[in-house]
Amino acid sequence: MIFYWAETEATLADMFTESFIRGMMLLQQAPWFGLHAAAGRHLTISRALDQHKKDYFFQQYEELIHLNDYIIFDMGAGAAQDMLSFVFAANECIVVTTPEPTSITDAYGLIKHIVNNRPDMPISVIMNRSASTKQGHQALERFRQVIRQFLNIEIRKMGALPEDKTVSAAVIAASAICTIKMKKLPFSKAMKKWSIVYLEDKRQTRAIKHRFLCPKIKEAHAGAISMESNENHFCYFRKLT
């Protein structure tokens, strides 16, 4: 996983430099649940970044892909145009938005851009900071209908997460919300619920693919190297909060 607040000697930016040899140098053992963290908060990508450096990044990243079940890019709100080539190289996109009009507009714009460049990319949406579960699902359904009407695609409604002040405090403190102390919070329970649903859907989809399609190669976008899929996932989380 990639957290902007993680502190390591090397960051993702070093993976664009050919003097940087091993992607594993990025990883730090996170203090919970067997996760690994890679620092990304100092990552800035120039508009002048050439394709050679991008290709080198993906070559470094391939090492990490084969060592992890899921790799999550937390891009934060307002991801710059320069980052979109990495979004397009993902296997899927999970958009985390809120019922706020500005957040919905931002999410719509991002999905439109993805559809125009990667129409085959699976897109799921989570409605965060909902006043209630009912209102969250209603907002999510309205958003799904708008996407279907104007972009002519189907997005996957992943679920709604409730507004929770404790979560805001955890974000400020850069601490996990899924600790024993916080696992009984409504937000944590909802997150666990939708995570289980997501993983179960993945297991079923994977079983079907391995039985009938047996895909072996996933091609990255814009000339980046091809990467074996196997059971690994190169995921993109878009947080609009």
C-alpha positions in Angstrom: 0.0 0.0 0.0 1.1 3.6 -0.6 0.5 6.2 2.1 1.4 9.9 1.6 2.4 10.1 5.3 4.7 7.1 5.3 8.4 7.9 6.1 11.0 5.8 4.4 14.5 6.5 3.1 13.3 6.0 -0.5 10.1 7.2 -2.0 8.2 6.4 -5.1 9.9 9.3 -6.9 13.2 7.3 -6.6 11.7 4.6 -8.9 12.0 7.0 -11.8 15.8 7.2 -11.3 17.9 4.5 -12.9 20.4 4.6 -10.0 17.6 3.2 -7.8 17.9 -0.6 -8.2 15.3 -2.4 -6.1 11.6 -1.5 -5.6 11.6 -3.6 -2.4 13.8 -0.8 -0.8 10.6 1.3 -0.7 8.6 -1.0 1.5 8.2 -0.7 5.2 6.3 -3.2 7.3 3.2 -1.4 8.4 2.3 -1.8 12.1 -0.9 -3.8 11.5 -2.4 -6.7 9.5 0.7 -7.7 7.5 0.5 -4.6 5.2 3.5 -2.9 3.7 3.7 0.9 3.1 5.7 2.9 0.6 6.2 6.6 1.0 4.5 8.6 -1.7 3.8 12.0 -0.2 6.9 13.6 -1.7 6.2 12.3 -5.1 5.9 15.0 -7.8 5.9 14.3 -11.4 6.9 16.9 -13.9 4.9 17.4 -17.1 8.2 16.9 -18.9 8.7 13.4 -17.5 9.7 11.3 -20.6 8.4 7.9 -21.5 11.7 6.3 -20.8 11.5 7.2 -17.1 7.9 6.0 -16.9 8.9 2.7 -18.5 11.7 2.4 -16.0 9.2 3.0 -13.2 7.0 0.1 -14.4 10.0 -2.1 -14.7 10.8 -1.5 -11.0 7.2 -1.8 -10.1 6.9 -5.2 -11.7 9.0 -6.7 -8.9 6.5 -5.4 -6.3 3.5 -6.7 -8.3 4.6 -10.3 -8.0 5.2 -10.1 -4.3 1.8 -8.7 -3.3 -1.8 -9.8 -3.6 -3.1 -6.2 -3.9 -1.3 -3.0 -4.5 -3.2 0.2 -3.8 -2.3 3.7 -5.0 -4.0 6.2 -2.8 -3.8 9.2 -5.1 -5.6 11.7 -2.9 -8.0 14.3 -4.0 -7.3 16.3 -7.1 -4.8 14.0 -8.8 -2.9 16.0 -11.4 -3.0 15.3 -15.2 0.6 14.0 -14.9 -0.5 11.1 -12.7 -3.2 9.8 -15.1 -0.8 7.5 -17.0 -0.4 5.5 -13.8 -4.2 5.4 -13.3 -4.6 4.0 -16.8 -2.0 1.3 -16.1 -4.1 -0.1 -13.2 -6.4 -3.1 -13.5 -9.3 -1.2 -11.9 -10.3 2.0 -10.3 -12.2 2.6 -7.1 -13.6 6.1 -6.8 -14.3 7.3 -3.3 -16.5 10.4 -3.4 -18.9 12.2 -1.1 -22.5 13.5 -1.5 -21.1 17.1 -1.7 -21.8 18.6 -5.2 -18.1 19.6 -5.8 -17.0 16.1 -4.9 -19.6 14.5 -7.2 -18.5 16.8 -10.0 -14.9 16.0 -9.5 -15.7 12.2 -9.5 -17.7 12.5 -12.7 -14.9 14.4 -14.4 -12.4 11.7 -13.4 -14.6 8.9 -14.6 -15.3 10.6 -17.9 -11.5 11.0 -18.5 -11.0 7.3 -17.6 -13.8 6.2 -20.0 -12.3 8.3 -22.8 -8.9 6.7 -22.4 -9.5 3.3 -20.8 -13.1 2.3 -21.7 -12.4 -1.2 -20.6 -11.4 -0.3 -17.0 -13.7 -1.6 -14.3 -14.9 1.3 -12.1 -16.4 1.0 -8.6 -17.7 3.9 -6.5 -17.9 4.3 -2.7 -20.0 7.1 -1.2 -18.1 8.3 1.8 -19.2 10.6 4.6 -22.9 9.8 4.2 -25.3 11.3 6.7 -27.0 7.8 6.9 -26.7 4.5 5.1 -30.0 5.1 3.3 -28.9 8.6 2.1 -25.5 7.3 1.1 -27.1 4.5 -1.1 -29.6 7.0 -2.6 -26.8 9.4 -3.5 -24.8 6.5 -5.0 -27.7 5.3 -7.1 -28.3 8.8 -8.4 -24.6 9.0 -9.4 -24.8 5.7 -11.1 -27.8 6.8 -13.1 -26.0 10.0 -14.2 -22.9 8.0 -15.3 -25.1 5.6 -17.2 -27.1 8.3 -18.9 -24.2 10.6 -20.0 -21.2 8.3 -20.2 -23.1 5.1 -21.3 -21.2 2.8 -18.9 -22.1 0.8 -15.8 -20.2 1.5 -12.6 -20.2 -0.9 -9.7 -21.9 0.5 -6.5 -19.5 -0.6 -3.9 -21.3 0.8 -0.8 -21.8 3.8 1.5 -19.6 4.8 4.5 -21.1 6.9 7.3 -19.8 10.3 8.5 -17.6 9.7 11.6 -15.7 12.4 13.5 -13.3 9.7 14.8 -12.2 8.9 11.3 -11.3 12.6 10.7 -9.2 12.5 13.9 -7.5 9.3 12.8 -6.6 10.8 9.4 -5.1 13.8 11.2 -3.1 11.5 13.5 -2.1 9.2 10.5 -3.4 6.2 12.3 -5.4 3.2 11.1 -9.1 3.1 11.7 -9.2 -0.7 11.7 -7.5 -1.1 15.0 -9.0 -3.0 17.9 -9.8 0.3 19.5 -11.9 1.5 16.5 -13.2 -1.7 15.1 -16.7 -1.2 16.7 -17.2 2.2 15.0 -20.0 2.3 12.4 -17.4 3.4 9.8 -15.2 0.4 10.6 -18.1 -2.0 10.5 -19.2 -0.6 7.1 -15.7 -0.7 5.7 -15.3 -4.3 6.8 -18.6 -5.2 5.3 -17.8 -3.7 1.9 -14.3 -5.1 1.9 -15.6 -8.6 2.4 -18.1 -8.1 -0.4 -15.4 -6.8 -2.7 -13.0 -9.8 -2.0 -15.8 -12.3 -2.4 -16.7 -10.8 -5.8 -13.0 -11.0 -6.8 -12.8 -14.7 -5.8 -15.9 -15.5 -7.9 -14.6 -13.5 -10.8 -11.2 -15.0 -10.6 -12.6 -18.5 -10.5 -14.6 -17.9 -13.7 -11.6 -16.3 -15.5 -9.3 -19.1 -14.6 -11.8 -21.7 -15.7 -13.0 -20.2 -19.0 -10.6 -17.4 -20.0 -7.2 -18.1 -18.3 -5.8 -14.6 -19.0 -2.0 -14.3 -18.6 -1.0 -10.9 -19.8 -2.3 -7.4 -18.9 -1.0 -4.6 -21.1 -0.3 -1.3 -19.4 -1.3 1.9 -21.0 0.7 4.3 -23.2 3.6 2.0 -24.1 4.4 0.8 -20.6 5.6 -2.7 -20.2 3.2 -5.7 -20.2 2.7 -7.3 -16.8 1.5 -10.8 -15.9 -1.8 -10.7 -14.1 -1.8 -14.0 -12.2 -3.7 -13.2 -9.0 -2.2 -9.8 -8.4 -4.1 -6.6 -8.7 -2.8 -3.2 -9.6 -5.5 -1.0 -8.1 -6.2 2.7 -8.1 -8.1 4.4 -5.3 -9.4 7.9 -6.0 -10.2 9.7 -2.7 -12.4 12.7 -3.1 -13.1 14.0 0.4 
